[in-house]
Amino acid sequence: MKRITIKDIATEAQVSISTVSFVVNGKGEKMGISASVIKKVQQAAKKLNYRPSMIATSLRTGKTRSIGLIVEDISNQFFAELARVIEDEAKSIDYRVFYCSTGGDDKCSEELIHSLLQANVDGFIITPTKNLEQSIDHLLKLKKPVVLIDRFFPGQEVSHVVMDNYEASNSATKFLIDKGCKNIAVVNNTSDMMQMKLRQDGCTDALKEAKIYKESLVYKMDYNIDEDIRTDAAIRFFEKNVPIDGVLFLANYMGLTGLQAFKRMGVKIPEDISVIVFDDHESFKLHTPMITVVAQPIKEIAVKSIHLLASQMKNAESFEIEKSLKKGKLIIRESVKK
């Protein structure tokens, strides 16, 4: 298909190429072009489905009107929904989004940041991996607009938007306690990322307050292993620590592994064990019984991250760093004993 150029628009609108250039670059009024001619050029551009060249625009303005979005796993429902809302919000301010997944790998994250810098994106929204703090510092030294989502590094002066993980886990644990659970397990991963530490701290403090905390019931799940091996390990933990009557899985992928383990063990939910999982997932609504979850405020996080990034891209020298906490929501379904 032939690429439409400003020459084609000029022919269609019967005006000069320079007139078209001024109009499509938003300088029509400044150059004294009448409103009727501007409208005529815009209509011709729309009719021909004209799309300006990103390279040409970048060379002229230094901007590509693009955002680099780096998340852990775009196939994970939480990150997929987050990316969808971010893309919609970016479109509303005439920006496009380049998606990247790190798989939780630091080296991959660094390479993606380098690639996006080469592509001259105007800003970054990043779910950082464990050791990415130095790379983010490098972006800040380059004065690149950056917003972190889902997780952050304590003490680093960069805007971030995250759920209040401590409050969410603390409240969810107290909900289990109020429902009569006395032997509550907490299943975390081995990453030691800030958001996971805060979730575990919220659970631990609620259990200690109720004087039912048991260190032996905190299980660190290694997710970077074969699924069957991971499920077998979870089964060994739950069989070793009978009777656990409640459990909080601090991420949805851990919850999915746990549900597989319970099925193989013949454990009934909620009769034998009450279950709460962080981060909602379609399968939790389809499961019998439906699984109670702590849902992240995905839309609020996405919208706020775009607004903060847009502020930085517009006012690179005068924007204010903002560290935003959003409240999670406990969605009560059927997996906690009444």
N, C-alpha and C positions, 0 to 999 in steps of 0.2 A: 504493500500500500504506500502510495506517495505521501511523503511528509508535507504537511501544510506549512507554508512559510508566510512571513508578513507580506511578501510580494503577492501571494495568492489573495490575501485579504484586501490588499490595495486594489487589485484588479476587480474583485467582487464588489467592493464599496465605491470604486471609481474615485479614489483619492490617491495622494502620493504615498510612497513607501515611508517617508519620514513622518508623515501624519500618523500612519498606522503604528510606527515604532513608538511615538510619543504616547499614543492612547493605550496600547497594550502594556506599557511600562508605568502607567498611572500618572503621566505628566501632561495629559491633554489640556486640562484647565490652565495649568501653569504656563503652557506655551501659547495660550490664547486661542485654542481650538474651540469652536462653538459647541454647545451642548448637543445640537442636532447631528453634527458630524461625528462627535464622540459616540453617540448612540448608534449611528449608522455603521461605524467601524466595529463596535461591540456586537451588533447583530450579525455582521458578516463573519466575525470570528467564531461566534456561536454556531452559525449555520455550517461553517466548514469544519467544526469540531477542532479548532486550533488549540494546541498545547505547546506552551513555550518550552524551549530547550533548557533543561536544568543546567547544563554546562554553560550555555551562553548567559543565562541569568546569573550564575555563580561568578563568572568572569566579570560581569558588569557591576554587580552589587556586593560581591563577596559573600552572598547568602545563597543557600540551596533550598530554603524553606523545607528542610527535612529534619527529622528527629531520629536519633538512634535509641531504640528501646532494647535493653539487654536484660533478659530474665533467666531464671534457672532452667525452666523447662516449659516451652510453649505448648507441649502436649498435655501438661497438667491443667485440669479444669480451672483452678484458681488463676493461674497465670494467663490462660487463654481468655478468660472473661475480662481480666484486668487489661490485657492488650486490646481487646475489642473496644472497650470504653475509651481507652487512651486514644485509639485511632479515630473514633468518632469525635472526640473533643479536639483532636489535632486538625481534623478536617474543618471543623467550625472556625478555625483561625487560619485556614488555608495552608496547613502543613501536612506533609506525608510522613509516614512512619516506616523505618526499616527495623524489622524484627530480628532478634538474634537470641539463641539459647546457649547457655554455658554448660549445662549438664552438671553444674556445681564445681566445675574445673577451673582453677585459678589461671592456669596457662592459657586455656581457651578464652577466658574473660579478657586477659591482657591482649591477646591477638585480635579479638573482636573490637576492643577499644581502638587499637592501632588502625584497623581496617576502616572503622567509621571516621576516624580522624582523617585518613587518606581520602575518604569520600566527602570530606568537608561538611559533615552534618552540622546544623546550627546549635544543637543542644543534645544532651544525654539524659535519659531516664534509666536508672540502673538498679537492678536487684543484685547487690554485691555478693561475691563469693568470699570465703573466709579470709583470704590474704590479699584482697584487692585494694586495701587502704592506700598503699603507695601509688598505685595507678590512678586512683581518684585524686590524690594530691597533685599528681602530674597534670591532670585535666584542669584543676583549679589554678595551677601556676600558669597554664596556657590561657587562663581567663575564659575557659569554655563553660557555658551554662550547664549545670549538673543538678539533678534532683535524684535522691535515693528513695526507693520504695521498698516496703515489706521489712527491710532491715537496715541497720546503720552501724557506724563505728563510734563508740563513745568518745567525746572530745574532739572529733573531727568537725571543723566548721564548714558544713555543707547542708543545704536544705534537705529535709527528708519528710516523708509522709508514711506513717506506719500505724497499724492498729495498736491500741493500748494492750499489749500482750499480757502484762502482769495482771491488770484488772480483770481481763477476760478469763484468764485461767483461774484466778483466785475466786471469782464469782461462780464459775462452773464447778470447781471443787466443793465449794460451800453448798451448792445445789445437791450434789451427791451426798454430802454429809447430812443435809436436812432430810433427805429421803431414806436415811437410816444406814447408809454404807459405812462400815467401820474398818475394812481392810481394802484400802484404795491404792491401786497401782498407777504409776505414772510412766508412760512409754515415750521416751524422747529419742533423738538420734545422736550420733557421735560427733556432730559438726562443731558444737560449742559456739555457734553463731549467736549474736546478741538476742534476736527475737526468740530463739529456742531457750536460751538461758532465762529470759524474763518469764516465759511460759512455765518453765519448771519452778522458778522461784515463787510464782504466784500460787501454784499447787502446793509446794512445800510449806509455805507460810500458813496457808489455810489448814493444812493437816496438823501442823505443829500447834496452831492456835486451838484446835479441837483435841490436842493431845493424842492423836492417832497416827502420827508420822512414823513410817518404818523405812529406813534406808534400803532395806533388802527388796522393797517393792518399787524401787526406781530402776527401770530397765532402759539401757541405751541400745537401740536397734541400729545395726549396721545396714544401711540401705544399698551400699555399693557391692552387694553380693548377689548371687543367683537367687531368684524368687523362692524356689523350693527350700534352699538352705536357710533363707531368712525366715520362712514360715516355720520350719523345723525348730529353729532357735527360739522363736516366740513360743511354740508349744512347750519346749523344755522349761522355759521361764515360768509359764502359767501352771504347769504340772508340779513344778518344784515348790511353788508358793501358794498352794491350796490352804485355806479358802480365801481367794480374792473375790470380793463381792462388788467391786466397782473399779473402773479403769478409765483413765483419760489418755487418749492417743493425741499427741501434740502436733500432728500433721495428718492430712487425709491419706497419704500413701501408707503411713504406719497403720492407720485405721483399717485400710483395705487388707493389709497383711494380717492384722489381728482378727478380722472377720473370717478370713480363710482358716486361720488357726483354730478358732472356736468351732467352725463347722466340722473340721477334721476331728476335733476332740469330743464332739457331741455336746458342747456347752450350749445351754439355752439362754437367749437374751430376751427379756431382762430377768427371767426367773432365777438363773444361776449367777448372772453377773450383769450389772448395769454399765452401759457404755456411752461415753461422750467422745466425739472426735473434733479436732480443730480443722477448719476449712471444709466447707460443704462440697459435696460431690453428687452428681446425678444418681449414682448407684446407691447412695445412702437413702434416697427417697424411694427407690425401688426395692430395697432390701426388706425382708420380713423378719422381724419388725423394722419399721423405719427408724433410722439412726438419728439420735439427738446430736446436734452439732453446735460448735461455736463458729458462726459465719463472720467472715471479714467484711467490712464495709467497702466492697470493691468499687462501687461507683464513686463514693466520696474520696477514696484514695486516688483513683484515676483522675477525676476532675481537678482535685487540688494539686496533683503533681503537674498537670498541664498548665494550670494557672501560675504556679510558682516558676515553672520553666519559661513560660511566655514573658513573665516579669523580668527574668534575667536576660532573656534574648533582646528585650526592648530597652532595658536600662542596665547595660553591662557594668557600669561603674557605680550606680547608686541603689541597686536593689538591696533588700534586707534579707538575710538568712532567716528562714523559718523552719522550726522543728515541730511538725504537726502530729498530734496523736488523735486517732479516730477510735471511737468506741465500737467494740465488737457486739454481736448479738447472739444470745443463746436461743437457738430454735429448738423447742421441746417437741419431741416426737414420741416414739414408743419404746426406746431402748433403755429407759431408766425406770426401775421398779417404783410403782406408786405407793 
